[in-house]
Amino acid sequence: MSKITILSPNDRNPPSKIHDGWGNAKRKIDTAGDAKSEMRRLYRRCAQGLMHSEDMKAGIWALMQIANVAEKADLEAQIAELERIVAEALADGR
């Protein structure tokens, strides 16, 4: 796992403080909307000088993967529900 560099915005020569990965994230990312919110947070941190742009890109890439999987899982659930409804309707002779 690569390390993430966090910069202090007020330091002329910011320390290269490295932390291990993303730490114990407390934010749940279960939906594409959750991933979008987290992407926005990373972008703001980068824009404020608190994070290197390369680290932001890596984080956003991972969040995009999570969003894609979440969207597919939602579609699978919707398809399963529609299949159940159709099967019930056919069994009732509608």
Secondary structure, 3 states (H helix, E strand, C coil): CCCEEECCCCCCCCCCEEECCCCCCCCCCCCHHHHHHHHHHHHHHHHCCCECHHHHHHHHHHHHHHHHHHHHHHHHHHHHHHHHHHHHHHHCCC
